[in-house]
Amino acid sequence: MKAKLTIGRLVERLRDVLALEVITGTRGLEREIGSPNVSSPGLVLAGYVERFPAHRLQVFGETEISYLASLQEAARREILKTYFSFPIPAVFVTKSQKPPEEMAELATAAGVPIVGSRLKTNEFYSRIKPWLEEEFAPTTTLHGSLADIFGVGLLFVGRSGIGKSECVLDLVERGHRLVADDVVIATRRGTEVLLGRGHELQRHYMEIRGVGLVDVPSVFGIRAVRQQKRIEVIVELVDWDPELMVDRTGLDREGTTILDVTLPKITVPLNPGKNITVIAEVIAMNHLLKYSGVDAAERFNERLLKTMRAASEVRRYLQEDYE
């Protein structure tokens, strides 16, 4: 479970990236950040507070600071008093601008930290937003092995000891790349992208039963691994069972949902002599073909239906020919 993200933790981790400096006298670095969104105060400074997203981090750029400077002291104090009456996590002031004295005073009274940045406002937004999105992205841990095969992320799952790691090791030996073995940390980006990576402590190590731990980049070279990869297909390895119903044409597509992202799942029953690595490569290439608009199962089905319709027309013609 991730530790709560506080203003102090954000400042500590992004001090250099965002060129941050806490304004002297303000307090509240222990305040928790509850949203990945960042926004400017907008119309709140003009008195309209109905749709003010106070739970977001607030950014004061040159426009906001110059607007406050243009007001009379009494009006500025009244506006800022209303502004800091909301539960704001923190205020960031960009371009090394000095906030008005009333702003620092009222922020301190409300326990809201003011953090300065030397960056321009647009650059500040472009740097902090991706970091916050990653920090707040839904995450889960999966048991499996993730490999990059022809640019397609295949996640191998199945019972312990069925041969997931051995399959991926064989794929690495054939020139493909390992992303994570045994423990895969999956993170959702947006609504339909699922990224997988390994745990920091065991990244790029594989456990092969009977051999032990294998340091993949040391054995196969740095090109045999990558840090993260989008998970695109789930390959479930199962024990061979003659009674098991599996898709033999590719028309009855199976899927699975991880973090609200639906992914295609292919079940591969294992029996002695089956070359699972070649099958994995075909799965990856078939997925690439589908992305380019070529679906072998659909093409075959259309060809079969066309042939059946043609044969039916011939039979009907012969049945109706009485001459």
VOSE-448219 format. One record per residue (C-alpha): residue number from 0; residue in three letters; x, y, z. Coordinates in Angstrom, 1 decimal, always signed. Each point is the difference from the previous one (the first is absolute). Last residue first. Example, Ala and Ser with C-alpha at 12.3 -4.5 7.8 and 13.67 -1.06 7.14 Angstrom:
BEGIN
REC  voti  zase    east   north      up
REC     1   SER   +13.7    -1.1    +7.1
REC     0   ALA    -1.4    -3.4    +0.7
//
This chain:
BEGIN
REC  voti  zase    east   north      up
REC   322   GLU   -35.8   -29.6   -68.5
REC   321   TYR    -1.0    -0.1    +3.7
REC   320   ASP    +2.8    +2.3    +1.4
REC   319   GLU    -1.3    +1.1    +3.4
REC   318   GLN    +2.0    -2.5    +2.0
REC   317   LEU    +3.1    +0.7    -2.0
REC   316   TYR    -0.2    +3.7    +0.7
REC   315   ARG    -0.6    -0.6    +3.7
REC   314   ARG    +3.0    -2.2    +0.2
REC   313   VAL    +2.2    +2.6    -1.8
REC   312   GLU    -1.3    +2.8    +2.3
REC   311   SER    +0.8    -2.1    +3.1
REC   310   ALA    +3.5    -0.6    -1.2
REC   309   ALA    +0.6    +3.7    -0.5
REC   308   ARG    -1.4    +0.8    +3.5
REC   307   MET    +2.2    -2.7    +1.5
REC   306   THR    +3.1    +1.4    -1.7
REC   305   LYS    -0.8    +3.5    +1.1
REC   304   LEU    -0.6    -1.2    +3.6
REC   303   LEU    +3.4    -1.8    +0.0
REC   302   ARG    +1.8    +3.0    -1.5
REC   301   GLU    -1.6    +2.3    +2.6
REC   300   ASN    +1.0    -2.4    +2.8
REC   299   PHE    +3.5    -0.2    -1.2
REC   298   ARG    +0.3    +3.8    -0.2
REC   297   GLU    -1.5    +0.4    +3.5
REC   296   ALA    +2.4    -2.5    +1.5
REC   295   ALA    +3.0    +1.6    -1.8
REC   294   ASP    -0.8    +3.5    +1.1
REC   293   VAL    +2.0    +2.6    -2.0
REC   292   GLY    -0.8    +3.6    +0.9
REC   291   SER    +3.5    +1.2    +0.9
REC   290   TYR    -0.8    -0.4    +3.7
REC   289   LYS    -1.1    -3.5    -0.8
REC   288   LEU    +3.3    -0.8    -1.7
REC   287   LEU    +1.9    +1.3    +3.1
REC   286   HIS    -2.0    -2.4    +2.2
REC   285   ASN    +0.7    -2.9    -2.4
REC   284   MET    +3.7    +0.8    +0.3
REC   283   ALA    -0.1    -0.1    +3.8
REC   282   ILE    -2.0    -3.2    +0.1
REC   281   VAL    +2.4    -1.5    -2.6
REC   280   GLU    +2.9    +0.9    +2.2
REC   279   ALA    -1.7    -1.6    +3.0
REC   278   ILE    -0.7    -3.2    -2.1
REC   277   VAL    +3.7    -0.2    -0.9
REC   276   THR    +0.9    +0.3    +3.7
REC   275   ILE    -2.6    -2.6    +1.0
REC   274   ASN    +1.5    -2.8    -2.1
REC   273   LYS    -2.3    -2.9    +1.0
REC   272   GLY    +2.0    -3.2    +0.5
REC   271   PRO    -1.7    -1.2    +3.2
REC   270   ASN    -3.4    +1.7    +0.6
REC   269   LEU    -0.9    +3.6    +0.9
REC   268   PRO    -3.4    +1.5    -0.6
REC   267   VAL    +0.2    +3.6    -1.3
REC   266   THR    -2.8    +2.4    +1.0
REC   265   ILE    +0.0    +3.3    -1.8
REC   264   LYS    -1.2    +3.1    +1.8
REC   263   PRO    -0.9    +3.3    -1.7
REC   262   LEU    +0.1    +3.0    +2.4
REC   261   THR    -2.7    +2.0    +1.7
REC   260   VAL    +1.2    +2.9    +2.1
REC   259   ASP    -2.0    +0.6    +3.2
REC   258   LEU    +3.1    -0.5    +2.2
REC   257   ILE    +0.5    -3.4    -1.7
REC   256   THR    -2.9    -1.6    -2.0
REC   255   THR    +0.3    -3.2    -1.9
REC   254   GLY    -1.0    -1.0    -3.5
REC   253   GLU    -0.9    -3.0    -2.1
REC   252   ARG    -0.5    +0.1    -3.8
REC   251   ASP    -2.3    -2.6    -1.5
REC   250   LEU    +1.1    +0.5    -3.6
REC   249   GLY    +3.6    -1.1    +0.5
REC   248   THR    -0.6    -3.3    -1.6
REC   247   ARG    +0.9    -2.6    +2.6
REC   246   ASP    -1.3    +1.7    +3.1
REC   245   VAL    +0.5    -2.3    +3.0
REC   244   MET    -2.3    -2.4    +1.8
REC   243   LEU    +1.9    -2.2    +2.4
REC   242   GLU    -1.1    -3.6    +0.0
REC   241   PRO    +3.3    -1.2    -1.5
REC   240   ASP    +1.8    +1.8    +2.8
REC   239   TRP    +3.5    +1.4    -0.5
REC   238   ASP    +1.1    +2.2    +2.9
REC   237   VAL    -0.5    +3.7    -0.4
REC   236   LEU    +2.1    +2.9    -1.3
REC   235   GLU    -2.0    +3.3    -0.1
REC   234   VAL    +1.3    +2.5    -2.5
REC   233   ILE    -1.3    +3.5    +0.7
REC   232   VAL    +0.4    +2.4    -2.9
REC   231   GLU    +0.8    +3.7    -0.1
REC   230   ILE    +2.0    +0.9    +3.1
REC   229   ARG    +1.8    +3.2    -0.7
REC   228   LYS    +3.7    -0.3    +0.8
REC   227   GLN    +2.4    +1.0    +2.7
REC   226   GLN    +3.7    +0.1    +0.8
REC   225   ARG    +1.3    -2.0    -2.9
REC   224   VAL    +2.2    -3.1    -0.2
REC   223   ALA    +2.0    -2.1    -2.5
REC   222   ARG    +1.7    +3.0    -1.4
REC   221   ILE    +2.1    +0.3    +3.2
REC   220   GLY    +1.8    -3.2    -0.8
REC   219   PHE    -1.0    -3.7    +0.1
REC   218   VAL    +1.7    -1.2    +3.2
REC   217   SER    +0.6    +3.3    +1.8
REC   216   PRO    -3.4    +1.4    -1.2
REC   215   VAL    -1.8    -3.2    +1.1
REC   214   ASP    +1.4    -0.4    +3.5
REC   213   VAL    -1.2    -3.6    +0.6
REC   212   LEU    -1.2    -1.2    +3.5
REC   211   GLY    -0.1    -3.7    +0.6
REC   210   VAL    +0.8    -2.9    -2.4
REC   209   GLY    -2.3    -2.7    +1.1
REC   208   ARG    -3.1    +2.2    -0.3
REC   207   ILE    +0.9    +3.1    -2.0
REC   206   GLU    -0.5    +3.2    +2.0
REC   205   MET    +0.5    +3.0    -2.2
REC   204   TYR    +1.7    +3.3    +0.8
REC   203   HIS    -0.8    +3.0    -2.2
REC   202   ARG    -1.6    +2.0    +2.9
REC   201   GLN    +0.3    -1.7    +3.3
REC   200   LEU    +0.3    +2.9    +2.4
REC   199   GLU    -1.8    +2.7    -2.0
REC   198   HIS    -3.0    -2.2    -0.8
REC   197   GLY    -0.5    -0.6    -3.7
REC   196   ARG    -2.0    +2.1    -2.4
REC   195   GLY    -3.4    -0.2    -1.8
REC   194   LEU    -2.0    +2.8    -1.6
REC   193   LEU    -3.7    -0.3    -0.7
REC   192   VAL    -1.5    +2.4    -2.5
REC   191   GLU    -3.8    +0.2    -0.4
REC   190   THR    -1.4    +2.8    +2.1
REC   189   GLY    +2.9    +2.3    +0.6
REC   188   ARG    +3.1    -1.7    +1.3
REC   187   ARG    -0.6    -3.1    +2.2
REC   186   THR    +2.9    -1.4    +1.9
REC   185   ALA    +1.0    -3.7    +0.2
REC   184   ILE    +2.8    -1.1    +2.3
REC   183   VAL    +1.1    -3.5    -1.2
REC   182   VAL    +1.4    -2.4    +2.6
REC   181   ASP    +1.2    -3.4    -1.4
REC   180   ASP    +2.2    +1.4    -2.7
REC   179   ALA    +0.1    +3.5    -1.5
REC   178   VAL    +0.8    +1.7    -3.2
REC   177   LEU    +2.0    -2.6    -1.9
REC   176   ARG    +0.9    +0.6    -3.6
REC   175   HIS    +0.0    -2.0    -3.2
REC   174   GLY    +3.1    -1.3    -1.8
REC   173   ARG    -0.6    -3.8    -0.1
REC   172   GLU    +1.8    -0.4    +3.4
REC   171   VAL    -2.5    +2.5    +1.4
REC   170   LEU    -2.9    -2.2    -1.3
REC   169   ASP    +1.6    -3.1    +1.6
REC   168   LEU    +0.2    +1.9    +3.3
REC   167   VAL    -3.7    +1.1    -0.5
REC   166   CYS    -1.1    -3.6    -0.3
REC   165   GLU    +2.2    -1.2    +2.9
REC   164   SER    -1.6    +2.8    +2.2
REC   163   LYS    -3.5    -1.0    -0.8
REC   162   GLY    +0.6    -3.7    +0.4
REC   161   ILE    -2.9    -1.6    +1.9
REC   160   GLY    +1.8    +0.4    +3.3
REC   159   SER    -2.6    +2.3    +1.7
REC   158   ARG    -3.3    -0.1    -1.9
REC   157   GLY    -0.5    +2.2    -3.0
REC   156   VAL    +0.8    +3.4    -1.4
REC   155   PHE    +2.2    +1.2    -2.9
REC   154   LEU    -0.4    +3.7    -0.8
REC   153   LEU    +0.8    +0.8    -3.6
REC   152   GLY    +1.0    +3.6    -0.9
REC   151   VAL    +0.3    +0.4    -3.7
REC   150   GLY    +3.1    +1.6    -1.5
REC   149   PHE    +1.1    -3.1    -1.9
REC   148   ILE    -0.3    -1.8    +3.4
REC   147   ASP    +0.4    +2.1    +3.1
REC   146   ALA    -0.3    -2.3    +3.0
REC   145   LEU    -2.0    +0.0    +3.2
REC   144   SER    +0.1    -2.9    +2.4
REC   143   GLY    -2.8    -0.7    +2.5
REC   142   HIS    -1.6    +0.7    +3.3
REC   141   LEU    -1.5    +3.5    -0.2
REC   140   THR    +0.3    +3.0    +2.4
REC   139   THR    -2.5    +2.9    -0.3
REC   138   THR    +0.2    +3.7    -0.8
REC   137   PRO    -2.5    +2.8    -0.7
REC   136   ALA    +1.9    +3.1    -1.0
REC   135   PHE    +0.3    +2.7    +2.7
REC   134   GLU    +3.8    +0.3    -0.1
REC   133   GLU    +0.1    -0.4    -3.8
REC   132   GLU    -2.5    +2.7    -0.5
REC   131   LEU    +1.8    +2.2    +2.5
REC   130   TRP    +3.3    -0.4    -1.8
REC   129   PRO    -1.6    +0.6    -3.4
REC   128   LYS    -1.6    +3.3    +1.3
REC   127   ILE    +3.0    +1.4    +1.8
REC   126   ARG    +2.3    +0.5    -3.0
REC   125   SER    -2.4    +1.4    -2.6
REC   124   TYR    -1.7    +2.2    +2.5
REC   123   PHE    +3.3    +1.6    +1.2
REC   122   GLU    +1.0    +0.5    -3.6
REC   121   ASN    -3.2    +1.9    -0.7
REC   120   THR    +0.5    +2.2    +3.1
REC   119   LYS    +3.6    +0.9    -0.6
REC   118   LEU    +2.4    -1.7    +2.4
REC   117   ARG    +1.7    +1.6    +3.0
REC   116   SER    -2.5    -1.5    +2.3
REC   115   GLY    -1.4    +1.2    +3.4
REC   114   VAL    -1.9    -2.0    +2.5
REC   113   ILE    -2.7    +1.4    +2.2
REC   112   PRO    -1.2    -2.3    +2.8
REC   111   VAL    -3.6    +0.2    +1.2
REC   110   GLY    -0.4    +0.1    +3.8
REC   109   ALA    -2.9    +2.4    -0.2
REC   108   ALA    +1.8    +2.7    +2.0
REC   107   THR    +3.2    -0.7    -2.0
REC   106   ALA    -2.0    +0.4    -3.3
REC   105   LEU    -1.6    +3.3    +1.4
REC   104   GLU    +3.4    +1.5    +0.7
REC   103   ALA    +1.7    -1.2    -3.2
REC   102   MET    -2.8    +1.4    -2.1
REC   101   GLU    -0.2    +3.2    +1.9
REC   100   GLU    +3.6    +0.7    -0.7
REC    99   PRO    -0.5    -0.4    -3.7
REC    98   PRO    +1.8    -2.9    -1.7
REC    97   LYS    +3.5    +0.5    -1.3
REC    96   GLN    +0.5    -1.5    -3.4
REC    95   SER    +2.7    -2.5    -0.7
REC    94   LYS    -1.7    -0.9    -3.4
REC    93   THR    -2.7    -2.1    +1.7
REC    92   VAL    -1.9    +0.2    +3.3
REC    91   PHE    -1.3    -3.3    +1.2
REC    90   VAL    -2.8    -0.2    +2.5
REC    89   ALA    -0.8    -3.0    +2.2
REC    88   PRO    -2.6    -2.5    +1.1
REC    87   ILE    -2.9    +2.5    -0.2
REC    86   PRO    -2.8    -0.6    +2.6
REC    85   PHE    -2.0    +3.2    -0.9
REC    84   SER    +0.1    +3.1    +2.3
REC    83   PHE    +3.3    +0.9    -1.7
REC    82   TYR    -1.8    +1.4    -3.0
REC    81   THR    -2.5    +2.0    +2.1
REC    80   LYS    +2.8    +1.7    +1.9
REC    79   LEU    +1.9    +0.4    -3.2
REC    78   ILE    -2.9    +2.0    -1.5
REC    77   GLU    -0.5    +2.1    +3.1
REC    76   ARG    +3.7    +0.8    +0.3
REC    75   ARG    +0.2    +1.0    -3.7
REC    74   ALA    -3.0    +2.3    +0.4
REC    73   ALA    +1.5    +1.7    +3.1
REC    72   GLU    +3.4    +0.4    -1.6
REC    71   GLN    -1.4    +1.5    -3.2
REC    70   LEU    +0.3    -2.3    -3.0
REC    69   SER    +2.6    +0.1    -2.8
REC    68   ALA    +2.5    -2.2    +1.9
REC    67   LEU    -2.6    -2.8    +0.2
REC    66   TYR    -0.3    +0.1    -3.8
REC    65   SER    +3.8    +0.0    -0.4
REC    64   ILE    +0.2    -3.1    +2.2
REC    63   GLU    -2.8    -1.8    -1.9
REC    62   THR    +1.4    +0.8    -3.5
REC    61   GLU    +3.6    -0.8    +0.9
REC    60   GLY    -0.9    -3.5    +1.2
REC    59   PHE    -1.7    -1.2    +3.1
REC    58   VAL    -0.4    -3.7    +0.1
REC    57   GLN    -2.4    -1.9    +2.3
REC    56   LEU    +0.1    -3.7    +0.9
REC    55   ARG    -3.5    -1.4    -0.2
REC    54   HIS    -2.5    -0.5    +2.7
REC    53   ALA    -1.3    +3.5    -0.4
REC    52   PRO    -1.6    -0.7    -3.3
REC    51   PHE    -1.9    +3.4    -0.2
REC    50   ARG    -3.4    -0.5    -1.7
REC    49   GLU    -2.1    +2.4    +2.1
REC    48   VAL    +2.8    +2.3    +1.1
REC    47   TYR    -0.5    +3.1    -2.3
REC    46   GLY    +1.6    +2.9    +1.8
REC    45   ALA    +2.5    +1.2    -2.7
REC    44   LEU    +2.9    -1.9    +1.6
REC    43   VAL    -2.2    -3.0    +0.0
REC    42   LEU    -0.3    +0.4    -3.8
REC    41   GLY    +3.2    -1.8    -0.7
REC    40   PRO    +1.8    -1.5    +3.0
REC    39   SER    +2.5    -1.8    -2.3
REC    38   SER    -0.2    -3.8    -0.3
REC    37   VAL    +1.8    -3.3    +0.8
REC    36   ASN    -1.6    -3.4    +0.0
REC    35   PRO    +1.5    -3.2    +1.5
REC    34   SER    -2.4    +0.3    +3.0
REC    33   GLY    +0.2    -0.6    +3.7
REC    32   ILE    +3.2    +1.7    +1.0
REC    31   GLU    +0.5    -0.2    +3.7
REC    30   ARG    +1.0    +3.0    +2.2
REC    29   GLU    +3.3    -0.7    +1.9
REC    28   LEU    +1.7    +2.9    -1.6
REC    27   GLY    -2.5    +2.3    +1.8
REC    26   ARG    +2.1    +3.1    +0.8
REC    25   THR    +0.8    +3.3    -1.5
REC    24   GLY    +2.7    +2.2    +1.6
REC    23   THR    +2.6    -0.2    -2.8
REC    22   ILE    -1.4    -0.9    -3.4
REC    21   VAL    +1.0    -3.6    -0.8
REC    20   GLU    +2.4    -0.2    -2.9
REC    19   LEU    -0.5    -2.1    -3.1
REC    18   ALA    +2.0    -0.3    -3.2
REC    17   LEU    -2.7    -2.4    -1.5
REC    16   VAL    +2.4    -2.9    -0.8
REC    15   ASP    +2.4    +1.0    +2.8
REC    14   ARG    -2.5    +0.1    +2.9
REC    13   LEU    -2.1    -2.8    -1.5
REC    12   ARG    +0.5    -2.8    +2.6
REC    11   GLU    +0.3    +2.2    +3.1
REC    10   VAL    -2.7    +2.4    -1.1
REC     9   LEU    -2.4    -2.9    -0.7
REC     8   ARG    +0.8    -1.6    +3.3
REC     7   GLY    -0.6    +3.3    +1.9
REC     6   ILE    -3.3    +0.6    -1.9
REC     5   THR    -1.2    -3.5    +1.1
REC     4   LEU    -0.5    -3.1    -1.9
REC     3   LYS    -1.2    -2.8    +2.3
REC     2   ALA    +2.2    -3.0    +0.0
REC     1   LYS    -0.8    -2.6    -2.7
REC     0   MET    -1.3    -3.4    +1.0
//
